[in-house]
Amino acid sequence: MPKAFRAASLVAGLAVALTATIANELPASAASNCKITFDSYPVVATGSYGARAKAAQCLLKTAGYDNIISKRFSATDAAQLRRFQAAHRLSATGTVNANSWTALLARGSKPILRYGDNGRGVRRLQRSLTASGRPVPVSGHFGPITRDAVKSVQTLQGWRATGVATTGVWLTLQSGGGGKITVVKAVTRAPTPTAPESGRAAVALAFAKQQLGDRYVFGGSGPNTWDCSGLTMKAWQAAGVTLPHSAARQFRIGTKISKSDLRPGDLVFFYRGIQHVAIYAGDGMVIHAPHPGARVSYIKMAYMPYMGARRLG
């Protein structure tokens, strides 16, 4: 078989395989001949014609909107897009801009994804990252380029840049990926406690509250700068308990407790390998020293990957 013919056959085979993969990621009613993977996602407006206009129609269809899939983006499509934009708190322009592409491509479940993962969820993440202005090859493999793009999302939000695609990362992308989202934004007001504070736990939590607004500095343990374990160490030192200056070592101290049994003052640990520690403040929130460039603040613990909790007093 001539070399040129073999090469052409290989390219054709890969194209068929890619089309089949995309079809498997969309409902049958909308998947037929829908290509949704591109190197870039330019603006699609009423009257736009071509593969990207059709992709926008496909994505709206899979999102549950009543439109006809063709290659021309119609006024009806624009009206349905405005409904989608309004539902996702995007500017209801009827034009598929970067924010709308990002939200459409990210729509769906919010699996925790990290370096080395593979599969459909990774491809969905990569498409949405690309649409948000963070170009990533849509390979289905979570490699260093994908990790760096996820870190960019986390840095925008003021979070610890772990490179792990958490629920918060998905929520950011599903909200357009272009700005901070209030649902996971750290706050400096106190939550309603889920249980009365008492004893040494109350002293430790009160100390942590006094540090709200202080800057994060790696290795910091006061009086005005902190890292995560430095804050919890000094908080519990104020209550008469000695802790090491290490989240992983603090994880080995005290009594192991379940998430459902958390009380204000408990230490809560996050990220695989125990990379982060915070102090539980009640109402599903913790006080923590997040990362360089951030300040001691409250945050919902649901937006960091929970690894366990310990009770000291």
C-alpha positions as CSV (number, residue, x, y, z in Angstrom):
1,M,0.0,0.0,0.0
2,P,1.5,3.4,-1.0
3,K,2.7,5.5,2.0
4,A,0.5,8.5,1.1
5,F,-2.6,6.2,1.0
6,R,-1.8,4.7,4.4
7,A,-1.4,8.1,5.9
8,A,-4.7,9.3,4.5
9,S,-6.4,6.2,5.8
10,L,-5.0,6.8,9.2
11,V,-6.2,10.4,9.3
12,A,-9.6,9.4,8.2
13,G,-9.8,6.7,10.8
14,L,-8.8,9.1,13.5
15,A,-11.5,11.5,12.4
16,V,-14.1,8.8,12.5
17,A,-13.0,7.8,16.0
18,L,-13.1,11.4,17.2
19,T,-16.6,11.9,15.8
20,A,-17.8,8.8,17.6
21,T,-16.2,9.9,20.9
22,I,-17.9,13.3,20.7
23,A,-21.2,11.6,19.8
24,N,-20.9,9.4,23.0
25,E,-20.6,12.6,25.1
26,L,-23.8,14.1,23.8
27,P,-27.4,12.7,24.0
28,A,-28.4,10.8,20.9
29,S,-31.0,13.5,20.0
30,A,-28.3,16.1,19.6
31,A,-25.1,14.2,18.9
32,S,-25.5,13.3,15.2
33,N,-22.5,14.9,13.4
34,C,-21.9,17.4,16.2
35,K,-18.3,18.6,16.4
36,I,-17.7,20.6,19.6
37,T,-13.8,20.5,19.8
38,F,-11.9,23.4,18.3
39,D,-8.6,25.1,18.8
40,S,-10.5,28.4,19.4
41,Y,-14.1,29.5,20.0
42,P,-14.7,32.8,18.2
43,V,-17.9,34.8,18.7
44,V,-21.1,33.4,17.1
45,A,-23.9,35.8,16.5
46,T,-27.2,35.8,14.6
47,G,-26.5,34.9,11.0
48,S,-23.1,33.2,11.7
49,Y,-22.6,30.2,9.5
50,G,-20.4,27.2,9.9
51,A,-19.1,24.4,12.2
52,R,-18.9,26.6,15.3
53,A,-22.4,27.9,14.8
54,K,-23.6,24.3,14.6
55,A,-21.6,23.5,17.7
56,A,-23.3,26.2,19.6
57,Q,-26.7,24.9,18.5
58,C,-25.7,21.4,19.6
59,L,-24.6,22.6,23.0
60,L,-27.9,24.5,23.5
61,K,-29.8,21.4,22.4
62,T,-28.1,19.2,24.9
63,A,-28.7,21.9,27.6
64,G,-32.5,21.3,27.0
65,Y,-33.3,24.2,24.8
66,D,-35.7,23.9,21.8
67,N,-33.7,24.8,18.7
68,I,-33.0,23.3,15.3
69,I,-29.4,22.1,14.6
70,S,-28.1,23.5,11.3
71,K,-25.0,25.5,10.4
72,R,-26.7,28.9,10.6
73,F,-27.2,30.5,14.0
74,S,-30.7,31.9,13.8
75,A,-32.7,34.5,15.8
76,T,-34.4,31.6,17.5
77,D,-31.1,30.3,18.6
78,A,-30.1,33.7,19.9
79,A,-33.3,33.9,21.9
80,Q,-32.7,30.4,23.4
81,L,-29.1,31.5,24.2
82,R,-30.3,34.5,26.1
83,R,-32.4,32.2,28.3
84,F,-29.3,30.1,28.9
85,Q,-27.2,33.2,29.7
86,A,-29.8,34.6,32.1
87,A,-30.0,31.3,33.9
88,H,-26.2,31.3,34.4
89,R,-26.0,35.0,35.3
90,L,-24.2,35.9,32.1
91,S,-24.9,39.0,30.1
92,A,-28.0,38.1,28.0
93,T,-26.7,39.3,24.7
94,G,-27.8,36.4,22.5
95,T,-24.2,36.2,21.2
96,V,-22.0,33.2,21.9
97,N,-19.0,35.0,23.4
98,A,-16.1,33.5,25.4
99,N,-18.1,33.4,28.6
100,S,-21.0,31.6,27.0
101,W,-18.8,29.1,25.2
102,T,-17.1,28.4,28.5
103,A,-20.4,27.8,30.3
104,L,-21.9,25.7,27.6
105,L,-18.9,23.5,27.3
106,A,-18.5,23.0,31.0
107,R,-22.1,22.3,31.7
108,G,-22.8,19.0,33.5
109,S,-21.4,17.2,36.5
110,K,-18.5,18.4,38.5
111,P,-16.0,15.5,38.9
112,I,-12.8,16.1,40.9
113,L,-10.0,15.7,38.4
114,R,-6.3,15.9,38.9
115,Y,-3.0,15.3,37.2
116,G,-2.8,11.9,35.5
117,D,-6.6,11.4,35.1
118,N,-8.1,10.5,31.7
119,G,-11.5,10.4,30.1
120,R,-14.5,12.3,29.0
121,G,-14.6,14.6,32.0
122,V,-11.1,15.7,31.2
123,R,-12.0,16.5,27.6
124,R,-15.0,18.5,28.8
125,L,-12.7,20.4,31.2
126,Q,-10.1,21.0,28.4
127,R,-12.7,22.4,26.0
128,S,-14.0,24.8,28.6
129,L,-10.6,25.9,29.6
130,T,-9.7,26.6,25.9
131,A,-12.9,28.6,25.4
132,S,-12.1,30.6,28.6
133,G,-8.9,31.8,27.0
134,R,-6.6,29.1,28.4
135,P,-5.7,27.0,25.4
136,V,-5.3,23.3,26.2
137,P,-5.0,20.4,23.8
138,V,-8.2,18.3,24.1
139,S,-6.5,15.0,24.5
140,G,-8.5,13.5,27.4
141,H,-5.3,13.3,29.5
142,F,-4.8,15.6,32.4
143,G,-1.2,16.6,31.9
144,P,0.9,19.6,32.9
145,I,-0.8,22.1,30.4
146,T,-4.2,21.3,31.8
147,R,-2.9,21.5,35.4
148,D,-1.4,25.0,34.7
149,A,-4.7,26.1,33.2
150,V,-6.6,25.0,36.2
151,K,-4.2,26.8,38.4
152,S,-4.9,29.9,36.4
153,V,-8.6,29.6,37.3
154,Q,-7.8,29.1,40.9
155,T,-5.5,32.1,41.0
156,L,-8.2,34.2,39.5
157,Q,-10.5,33.2,42.4
158,G,-7.8,33.9,45.0
159,W,-7.7,30.2,45.9
160,R,-4.7,27.9,46.6
161,A,-3.4,27.0,43.2
162,T,-3.3,23.2,43.4
163,G,-4.0,22.4,39.8
164,V,-6.8,20.0,40.9
165,A,-10.2,20.6,39.2
166,T,-12.4,20.8,42.2
167,T,-16.1,21.7,42.4
168,G,-15.2,25.4,42.7
169,V,-13.2,25.2,39.4
170,W,-16.2,23.7,37.6
171,L,-18.5,26.3,39.1
172,T,-16.2,29.0,37.9
173,L,-16.2,27.6,34.3
174,Q,-19.9,26.9,34.4
175,S,-20.4,30.6,35.3
176,G,-18.4,31.7,32.3
177,G,-14.9,31.5,33.7
178,G,-14.3,35.2,33.2
179,G,-14.5,36.5,36.8
180,K,-14.8,35.7,40.4
181,I,-17.9,33.8,41.6
182,T,-19.5,34.8,44.9
183,V,-20.6,31.4,45.8
184,V,-17.1,30.3,46.8
185,K,-15.6,33.6,47.6
186,A,-14.0,33.8,51.0
187,V,-15.9,36.1,53.4
188,T,-14.9,37.9,56.6
189,R,-18.3,37.7,58.4
190,A,-18.9,35.1,61.0
191,P,-21.2,32.2,60.2
192,T,-23.9,30.9,62.5
193,P,-22.3,28.2,64.7
194,T,-23.7,24.7,64.4
195,A,-22.9,24.0,68.1
196,P,-22.0,26.2,71.1
197,E,-18.3,27.1,71.5
198,S,-16.8,26.1,74.8
199,G,-13.5,25.4,76.6
200,R,-10.2,25.4,74.7
201,A,-11.9,25.1,71.3
202,A,-13.6,28.4,71.9
203,V,-10.3,30.0,72.8
204,A,-8.6,28.6,69.7
205,L,-11.5,29.8,67.4
206,A,-11.5,33.2,69.0
207,F,-7.8,33.6,68.3
208,A,-8.3,32.6,64.7
209,K,-11.1,35.1,64.3
210,Q,-8.8,37.9,65.5
211,Q,-6.4,37.2,62.6
212,L,-9.0,37.7,59.9
213,G,-7.6,39.9,57.2
214,D,-3.9,39.2,58.0
215,R,-1.7,38.3,55.0
216,Y,-0.6,34.8,54.1
217,V,3.2,34.3,54.1
218,F,4.7,30.9,53.7
219,G,6.2,29.8,57.1
220,G,4.3,32.6,58.9
221,S,3.2,32.0,62.5
222,G,2.2,35.5,63.5
223,P,1.8,38.0,64.8
224,N,0.5,39.6,61.5
225,T,1.4,37.0,58.8
226,W,0.4,33.3,58.6
227,D,0.5,30.1,56.7
228,C,-2.2,27.5,57.2
229,S,-0.6,25.4,59.9
230,G,1.0,28.4,61.5
231,L,-2.4,29.9,62.1
232,T,-3.9,26.7,63.6
233,M,-0.7,26.1,65.7
234,K,-0.9,29.5,67.3
235,A,-4.7,29.4,67.7
236,W,-4.4,26.2,69.7
237,Q,-1.3,27.4,71.5
238,A,-3.5,30.2,72.9
239,A,-5.7,27.5,74.3
240,G,-2.8,25.7,75.9
241,V,-2.2,23.0,73.3
242,T,1.1,22.5,71.5
243,L,1.0,21.6,67.8
244,P,3.8,21.2,65.2
245,H,4.1,23.7,62.4
246,S,2.9,21.2,59.7
247,A,-0.5,20.3,58.4
248,A,0.5,16.7,57.9
249,R,1.9,16.3,61.4
250,Q,-1.1,18.1,63.0
251,F,-3.3,15.5,61.2
252,R,-1.7,12.8,63.5
253,I,-2.7,14.6,66.7
254,G,-6.0,14.5,68.6
255,T,-9.1,12.4,68.1
256,K,-10.2,11.5,64.6
257,I,-13.8,12.6,64.0
258,S,-16.3,12.4,61.1
259,K,-17.4,15.3,59.0
260,S,-20.9,15.0,60.4
261,D,-19.6,15.4,64.0
262,L,-17.6,18.6,63.4
263,R,-17.7,21.3,66.1
264,P,-16.3,24.8,66.1
265,G,-12.6,24.7,66.9
266,D,-11.9,21.3,65.3
267,L,-9.0,21.1,62.8
268,V,-10.1,20.3,59.3
269,F,-7.7,19.0,56.6
270,F,-7.8,19.2,52.9
271,Y,-6.1,18.0,49.7
272,R,-4.5,14.6,49.0
273,G,-1.4,14.1,51.1
274,I,-2.7,16.5,53.8
275,Q,-1.5,19.8,52.3
276,H,-3.8,22.3,54.0
277,V,-5.4,22.7,57.5
278,A,-8.1,25.1,58.7
279,I,-10.1,25.6,61.9
280,Y,-13.8,24.8,61.8
281,A,-16.0,27.8,62.4
282,G,-19.5,26.3,62.2
283,D,-22.2,26.3,59.5
284,G,-20.0,24.4,57.1
285,M,-17.3,27.0,57.1
286,V,-13.6,27.2,58.2
287,I,-11.1,30.0,58.9
288,H,-7.9,29.5,57.0
289,A,-4.7,31.1,55.7
290,P,-5.2,30.3,52.0
291,H,-2.1,30.9,49.9
292,P,0.4,33.6,48.8
293,G,-1.4,36.8,47.9
294,A,-4.5,36.0,50.0
295,R,-5.5,36.9,53.5
296,V,-6.9,34.9,56.5
297,S,-10.6,34.5,55.8
298,Y,-13.7,32.3,56.0
299,I,-14.5,29.9,53.2
300,K,-17.0,27.1,52.7
301,M,-15.1,23.9,53.3
302,A,-17.1,22.2,50.6
303,Y,-15.0,24.0,48.0
304,M,-11.8,22.2,49.0
305,P,-11.2,18.4,48.8
306,Y,-11.9,17.2,52.4
307,M,-9.4,14.7,53.9
308,G,-10.4,14.5,57.5
309,A,-10.7,16.2,60.8
310,R,-9.3,16.1,64.4
311,R,-10.5,17.2,67.7
312,L,-8.1,18.6,70.3
313,G,-10.2,19.7,73.2
